[in-house]
């Protein structure tokens, strides 16, 4: 990996965390992206069963690849919506507008870059966070990098994996563990609910998100216009969460959130449904703990819980089971040296 500093002082950056309070609330409840306090480092006592295969998205993206040039610098600027930015959304979902080979991110911790590079689910996020040293969640870094052509978002992820290995000496491996899980299954065999449908093949689909703070645009049926990623917004004391053109596997992994389902475990798709779907679900969140600063939200106590809405609106439910779960193990990580 080449480690040349980039002369990009005048790069225009698109905000990624400059969200309105409503958006912060919805994302906090549904995706669990707000970091909780660092827990003591721990290791699993479960025996390794097998080495999981390479994720299909990595194979489809072309395997190992690197940035042509990259710069990593520590950033001590105070956190604010104006100082935390990325022209590529640094989450596990597919929302993305091509950048012509430029990745420009400022004021993010290593943990967030790992979420992006490895498409971490909420369960994996919590496991990885527990293994990292404190500086990896508190120190923040700017990454400026370029690649030839016009890479896809998943290709950028592969380049980020190589960059983190080079500059942070990050080494990981996967293990398969037998753990308690929730299986996402149909409530009634062969029948989905009224708020979910197969994505029409001829339906226009954009993966470019709306501007931060702007209302969430919707299409017929009340589904969010955005494809390949989840959107969430509050309405009258309830949370609306939806997506278009997403597989059941993505729906399942995105449900792993203690604030939604009341338990901290992986959700595995066992619906047996192939293809991609559009859905929208409306529920009253069960708020555990204080809300993010600046968020004013009064829950509608008459609304359904998330589990009730999952069954009534989507025709899905969660079954408590034990099953194989891919677990990321951190083998080594170091603070980066100066450019």
C-alpha positions in Angstrom: 0.0 0.0 0.0 1.3 3.4 -1.0 1.1 6.0 1.8 1.5 9.3 0.0 -0.1 12.4 1.5 -2.7 13.9 -0.7 -2.9 17.6 -1.6 -6.7 17.9 -1.1 -7.1 20.9 1.1 -10.0 22.3 -0.9 -12.0 19.1 -1.3 -15.7 19.6 -1.1 -17.2 17.3 1.5 -20.8 16.1 1.7 -22.2 15.9 5.2 -23.0 12.5 6.5 -23.7 13.1 10.2 -25.3 16.6 10.0 -28.7 15.1 10.7 -31.9 16.7 12.0 -33.0 15.6 15.5 -35.7 13.5 13.9 -33.3 11.6 11.8 -30.9 11.0 14.7 -33.7 9.6 16.7 -34.9 7.2 14.0 -31.4 6.0 13.2 -30.5 5.6 16.9 -33.5 3.3 17.5 -33.3 1.3 14.3 -29.7 0.9 13.4 -28.0 1.3 16.8 -25.2 3.5 15.3 -24.7 5.7 18.4 -21.8 4.2 20.3 -22.4 3.0 23.8 -19.7 3.3 26.5 -16.7 1.0 25.9 -17.0 -2.2 27.7 -14.1 -4.2 29.2 -12.2 -6.3 26.7 -13.5 -9.9 26.6 -13.0 -13.0 24.7 -15.5 -15.7 23.8 -15.4 -19.1 25.4 -17.3 -20.8 22.6 -15.3 -23.2 20.6 -14.6 -22.4 17.0 -16.7 -24.5 14.6 -15.5 -23.5 11.2 -14.0 -20.7 9.2 -16.9 -19.0 7.4 -16.6 -18.5 3.7 -15.7 -15.1 2.2 -18.8 -12.9 2.2 -20.4 -12.9 -1.2 -20.4 -9.1 -1.4 -16.6 -9.1 -1.2 -16.4 -11.7 -4.0 -18.8 -9.7 -6.2 -16.8 -6.5 -5.6 -13.6 -8.2 -7.0 -11.6 -9.3 -4.0 -8.6 -7.5 -2.5 -7.8 -4.1 -3.8 -6.1 -0.9 -2.6 -6.3 2.9 -2.9 -3.7 4.5 -5.2 -2.9 7.1 -2.7 -4.1 7.7 0.9 -3.6 9.9 3.9 -4.5 9.2 7.5 -4.3 12.0 10.1 -5.6 12.3 13.6 -8.2 15.0 14.1 -8.8 16.8 17.4 -11.5 19.2 16.2 -14.5 19.2 18.5 -17.4 17.0 17.3 -20.3 18.8 15.6 -22.4 18.3 12.5 -20.1 20.7 10.7 -16.8 18.8 11.6 -17.9 15.2 11.0 -18.3 14.6 7.3 -17.9 12.0 4.6 -18.6 12.0 0.9 -19.2 8.2 1.1 -21.8 7.1 3.8 -19.7 5.1 6.3 -22.4 2.6 7.2 -23.1 -1.0 6.2 -25.9 -0.2 3.8 -25.8 0.4 0.0 -26.8 4.2 -0.1 -24.1 5.8 -2.3 -23.5 8.3 -5.0 -20.4 7.7 -7.1 -17.5 10.0 -6.3 -15.1 9.5 -9.2 -12.6 7.6 -7.0 -12.4 10.0 -4.1 -13.1 9.0 -0.5 -12.9 12.0 1.9 -13.9 11.4 5.5 -13.2 13.7 8.6 -13.4 13.2 12.3 -14.4 9.6 12.6 -13.0 6.9 15.0 -11.4 3.7 13.8 -14.5 1.8 14.9 -16.7 3.7 12.3 -14.2 3.0 9.6 -14.4 -0.7 10.5 -18.2 -0.6 10.3 -17.8 0.7 6.8 -15.0 -1.6 5.7 -16.6 -4.8 7.0 -20.3 -4.1 6.8 -20.7 -4.7 10.5 -24.1 -5.6 11.8 -25.2 -4.2 15.1 -24.3 -7.5 16.9 -20.9 -7.5 15.2 -20.4 -3.8 16.1 -21.0 -4.5 19.8 -18.6 -7.5 19.7 -15.9 -5.6 17.9 -16.3 -2.6 20.2 -15.7 -4.8 23.2 -12.4 -6.1 21.9 -10.9 -2.7 20.8 -8.7 -0.5 23.0 -10.3 2.7 24.2 -8.4 4.9 21.7 -10.0 3.1 18.8 -13.4 4.5 19.8 -12.4 7.9 21.1 -9.5 9.1 18.9 -10.7 10.4 15.6 -9.1 10.5 12.2 -9.4 12.1 8.7 -8.9 9.8 5.8 -8.3 11.2 2.3 -7.9 8.6 -0.4 -8.1 8.2 -4.2 -8.5 5.3 -6.5 -8.5 5.0 -10.3 -11.8 4.9 -12.2 -15.1 5.2 -10.4 -15.2 2.4 -7.7 -18.5 1.1 -6.3 -19.2 1.4 -2.6 -18.2 -2.2 -1.9 -15.0 -1.7 -3.8 -14.3 1.3 -1.5 -14.9 -1.1 1.4 -12.3 -3.5 0.2 -9.8 -0.6 -0.2 -10.6 0.6 3.3 -9.8 -2.9 4.6 -6.4 -2.8 3.0 -5.8 0.8 4.3 -6.7 -0.2 7.9 -4.4 -3.2 7.8 -1.6 -1.0 6.5 -1.9 2.1 8.7 -3.5 0.7 11.8 -1.9 -2.8 11.5 -5.5 -4.1 11.9 -5.7 -7.9 11.7 -8.9 -9.8 12.1 -10.4 -13.2 11.5 -13.9 -14.7 11.5 -15.1 -17.6 13.5 -18.5 -19.4 13.5 -20.0 -19.6 17.0 -23.2 -21.4 18.1 -25.1 -18.6 20.0 -28.6 -17.7 20.9 -30.2 -16.0 17.9 -33.6 -14.7 16.7 -34.7 -16.4 13.5 -36.8 -14.1 11.2 -39.6 -16.2 9.9 -43.1 -15.8 8.4 -45.9 -15.5 10.9 -48.2 -17.5 8.6 -46.7 -19.9 6.0 -46.6 -18.3 2.5 -48.2 -15.0 3.5 -46.6 -11.6 4.0 -48.2 -8.6 5.6 -49.9 -5.5 4.0 -46.8 -3.3 4.3 -44.3 -5.3 2.4 -44.1 -6.4 -1.2 -41.6 -7.8 -3.8 -39.8 -4.9 -5.4 -41.2 -4.3 -8.9 -38.5 -5.0 -11.4 -39.4 -1.9 -13.5 -39.6 0.5 -10.6 -37.1 3.4 -10.7 -34.6 3.2 -7.9 -32.1 5.7 -6.6 -29.3 5.0 -4.0 -28.6 8.7 -3.5 -29.9 9.9 -0.1 -31.8 13.1 0.6 -30.0 16.1 2.0 -29.5 16.0 5.8 -32.5 17.4 7.6 -34.7 17.2 4.5 -38.1 15.3 4.7 -37.9 11.7 3.6 -39.4 11.4 0.1 -41.8 8.6 -0.4 -43.4 6.7 -3.3 -46.7 5.0 -3.8 -47.5 2.8 -0.8 -45.7 5.0 1.6 -42.3 3.4 1.0 -39.2 5.6 1.2 -37.9 6.6 -2.2 -34.4 5.6 -1.4 -33.3 2.2 -2.5 -30.7 -0.2 -0.9 -30.8 1.5 2.5 -33.1 2.0 5.5 -34.8 5.3 6.2 -36.4 6.3 9.5 -38.4 9.2 10.6 -40.8 10.1 13.5 -44.5 10.9 13.0 -46.8 11.9 15.9 -45.0 9.9 18.5 -44.3 6.9 16.4 -41.3 5.8 14.3 -41.6 5.0 10.6 -38.9 2.7 9.2 -38.7 1.5 5.6 -36.6 0.5 2.7 -36.9 -0.4 -1.0 -35.1 -3.0 -3.0 -33.5 -4.8 -0.1 -33.1 -8.6 0.5 -34.6 -10.3 3.5 -31.1 -10.9 4.8 -30.5 -7.1 5.1 -33.9 -6.7 6.8 -33.0 -9.4 9.3 -29.5 -8.1 10.2 -30.8 -4.6 10.6 -33.2 -5.7 13.3 -30.4 -6.5 15.8 -31.0 -3.7 18.2 -31.8 -4.0 21.9 -33.9 -0.9 21.8 -36.3 -2.6 19.3 -36.5 -6.2 20.3 -35.4 -6.1 23.9 -32.5 -8.6 23.5 -28.9 -8.3 22.3 -28.5 -11.2 19.9 -28.2 -11.7 16.1 -31.2 -11.9 13.9 -30.9 -14.5 11.1 -33.1 -14.6 8.0 -34.9 -17.9 7.9 -37.9 -16.8 5.9 -36.7 -18.7 2.8 -37.8 -15.7 0.7 -35.4 -14.8 -2.2 -35.4 -11.6 -4.2 -35.7 -8.0 -2.9 -38.5 -6.2 -1.1 -40.0 -2.8 -0.3 -41.5 -2.3 3.2 -42.6 0.2 5.7 -43.3 -0.4 9.4 -44.8 2.0 12.0 -44.4 1.5 15.7 -43.9 3.2 19.1 -40.3 2.6 20.3 -39.7 1.4 23.8 -37.3 4.0 25.0 -34.6 2.6 27.3 -32.4 5.4 28.7 -32.0 9.1 27.8 -32.6 10.4 24.3 -29.7 11.9 22.3 -29.0 15.6 23.1 -31.5 18.0 21.4 -34.1 15.3 20.6 -37.6 16.0 21.8 -39.8 12.9 21.3 -43.0 12.0 23.1 -44.0 8.3 22.4 -47.5 7.6 21.4 -48.5 5.0 24.0 -51.4 3.8 21.8 -49.2 2.6 19.0 -48.0 -0.9 18.5 -44.6 -2.2 19.8 -42.0 -3.1 17.2 -42.7 -6.8 17.6 -46.5 -6.2 17.2 -45.9 -4.1 14.1 -43.5 -6.7 12.7 -46.2 -9.3 12.8 -49.3 -7.2 11.9 -47.7 -5.0 9.2 -45.0 -7.2 7.7 -46.3 -10.7 8.5 -43.0 -11.6 10.1 -42.0 -12.7 13.6 -38.8 -13.6 15.6 -38.3 -17.1 17.0 -35.8 -17.6 19.7 -33.3 -20.3 18.6 -29.6 -21.3 18.8 -27.6 -21.1 15.6 -24.3 -20.4 13.9 -23.2 -16.7 14.0 -20.1 -15.2 12.2 -18.0 -13.5 14.9 -15.2 -11.1 14.1 -12.1 -11.6 16.3 -9.6 -8.8 16.6 -6.1 -10.2 16.4 -4.1 -7.0 16.4 -4.5 -3.2 16.1 -2.1 -0.2 16.6 -2.4 3.5 16.6 -1.3 4.8 13.2 2.0 6.7 12.7 2.0 10.2 11.4 2.0 10.7 7.6 
